[in-house]
Structures are given as C-alpha cells and as structure tokens.
Amino acid sequence: MEFNTIGIIGAGIMGSGIVQVCAAAGHEVVLVDVTDAAVRKGIAAIGSSLDRAVSKGKLSAVDAASTLERIRGTTDYASLSRCGLVIEAATENPEIKRRILEQVDAIVGPDAIIATNTSSLSITKLAAEISRPDRFIGMHFFNPVPAMALVEVIRGLQTSDITHERVKALAIRLGKTSVAVKNSPGFAVNRILCPMLNEAIFVLQEGLTSAEEIDAGMKLGCNHPIGPLALADMIGLDTLLSVLETFYEGFSDPKYRPAPLLKEMVDAGRLGRKTGRGFYEYTET
Ligand code: NAD
C-alpha cells in the first residue's frame, strides 16, 4: 500500500479524525502533539468515536481494535522519520505551522509528501518555506472527519502533478471524494461557508433574534442540517476567527471583517464544543 506509515501533527478535533480514517483504511499512523495530555485526549476521542461506530453496528469490535492498534501517539517529531506522508493538522496559526513544517521537512525522507489541513492559509506561501515545495499540498478535510465525505485538495503554485495525483488517490482510499481547488484564501468551501457563519454572529450581536432562533431559521428555512451558530461551536470559534482574519487580510476587503462578538467570545475562552461553552453550553467536550 502507498504511504504505509502516515504522520499526523495535532491531536485536536481534526487531527484525531484524520488519524482515525487513515488507521481505519489500514495505514500505520504516528500522531504527534506537543504534550502527552493532548496526545492522550486525541487517542481517547478516537476510541470514543470507534466505540460509537461499533454500537451503531457500522464497525466490528475486531476492526475497531485493530484500527486503534495501528495508531502510535508521541510528542517526539523524530518518530515521523519513516512516514511517506505527513499531514499537518495543528492550530490555525501561521507561525505555529511554519515552525512545524520546518521540523517535519528536516525529519522525513526526501521523497515524502507534506500536506496541510489548514482552513485558510496560502499553500503557495507555506510551500515556499520548505525544501520540497513540489511535494507540498493542501489536504482539507471536513469536521467531523469520519462522517464528512469531502476532501478539498489544494495545489500551490509549486505542487507537482504527481504529488496531486498521489494525494487524490489517497483521499479515495480513505473513502472520501476529493475536489481540486486552486490556492486562494479559504479555497472554495470555507470562502463560501465562513462569511455566512460570521453573518449569523452579526445577527446575534445586533439582537435581531436568539441563537436558537437563528439556528432554527437556517435549518427550517434553508434545509441546513445544523444551524450556523451550532456549526461555529463545532468548528471552534478560535479557528473560525483565524480563518476570517486570513480572508480579511488576504483579500483586503471589509466584507470579511470578523464580528466583534466572535472576537469577544474567543477572548473569553468560549471556543465552542472543545471548551464546553460557545454560543451554547456542552456537558461533554
Ligand atoms: P484544535 O484546536 O482542536 O487542535 C489543534 C491541536 O494542535 C491541539 O491539540 C494542539 O495542542 C496542537 N498543536 C499546536 N501546536 C502544535 C505543535 N507545534 N506540534 C504539534 N501539535 C501542535 O484545532 P482543529 O480544529 O483540530 O484544527 C486543526 C487544523 O485543521 C487547523 O489548521 C484548522 O484550521 C483546520 N481545520 C479545522 C476544521 C474544524 O472544523 N475545526 C475543519 C477543517 C480544517
């Protein structure tokens, strides 16, 4: 199998989901985060997700156990040395990503591909900072990764055809459908989605109606499966703010300015589901 061992950086919402789908497809996976606690939390989230799949009859207990056995969590970047592909899924912050990519670039073999799950940062710009810009690509999964069928595959200006083909083939092996998108802030889906979520926050901030009614309105009136504020909580309000700031700077267009209420929520540490409180409260994080 191509990419026998895949490395994933970041054990948060997205990293843990990407680890799960890669391991379920038969790949050995090395999961790296900065602290043991973060690694443990990510692996526990994968365990709970696999348990839910077993209890719903979607997965056998044997397959769930063998999926978990293929995952190795660590805080040591050197463990990535044998990975043919590393997917970076750490915090949406350009400086953090730059440092991570530099470390990964120095550790993996010369033929390895490095991908990023960034929601909004320039693939071309990130590629320019490593020694293998032709083997760098955006692989943008959607949340929750095991359930969502799409992967946006984003080529930077430097990405080679072979890198693009190999990553598209992997997406298929993971049971996903890929769409090819050119590099631009937010690519295609988030460029459309995030301004809508931001507008919902403006509507709440202006007191036009309640969070529950905004969400009910979009579910019942537009047939969305989840309301925009509940979705913002699921994405993580810090991540959404970062994405909107990238649009605002990247396009120099005031239509992307983040709602002040979103900034206020992030300043208060109300980041959504992952901290137990965002526009709604959650008992299980
Ligand atoms: P998260 O906050 O849930 O998790 C981020 C993880 O990265 C944390 O566990 C953190 O400890 C870890 N991390 C930070 N610095 C690190 C480092 N130097 N080395 C290793 N790990 C490090 O964030 P998330 O929602 O999983 O987002 C991760 C990436 O995926 C971001 O680029 C985000 O834009 C993108 N993304 C998010 C969503 C979403 O819905 N949340 C969807 C698609 C893409």
Residues whose N, C-alpha, C, O or C-beta is under 5 A from the ligand:
A	BS01	NAD	I9 G10 A11 G12 I13 M14 G15 V32 D33 V34 A38 A89 A90 T91 E92 I96 I100 N117 T118 S119 F141 F142 N143 M234 I235 G236 T239
